[in-house]
Amino acid sequence: MKRTFGLLALAAAVFVPSDASAQNTYIGVKACTMCHKSEKQGQQLAIWEKSKHASAYNTLTTAKSAEIAKAKGLTKPAAESPECLECHAIKGGPNAADIKQGVQCESCHGAGSGYKAMATMKSRELSQKGGMVVYADKAAIEAQCKSCHNAKSPTFKAFNFEEAWKSIAHPKPAA
């Protein structure tokens, strides 16, 4: 009886409810680097580090961004304005260090506290139950990208999803 109860308690701890993403907190890109920098994981960290996403926050600290914020009538500097941070930083990040990471893993895949454990990440099903956002197809990925890459941005240029995706695609290689 004790053993059965113990197994049930363990199962409850492993299987996070599907609405976990709303309860998850942001853990920052450093928590993802341990596993996602390896060849086995497709060098996903290196791909991100070389992308403009990694420095998206930094663009808000430039003189040009200050001009844009002023022209838009924003009352705060671009690096502090929710209107700018919405697309240039981790959404809902708990502190300035996380915001400065720019557009990172959790910006697209959701807050990671519920799926960060290696045992969870080894299972697509468990990671999704833990709140990880996994896209069904390229159309879903494109829709996510266009939530920021659109005419709402004061510096918007034509967005070619296929070209942009080639520069940031980060699939896990086949085993």
Secondary structure, DSSP 8 states (H G I E B T S, - for coil): -HHHHHHHHHHHHHS--TTHHHH-----THHHHHHHTSTTTTTHHHHHHHSGGGGTTGGGGSHHHHHHHHHTT-SS-GGG-HHHHHHHS-TT-SSHHHHTT-S-HHHHH---TTT-SHHHHT-HHHHHHTT----SSHHHHHHHHTTTSSTTSTT-----HHHHHHHH-------
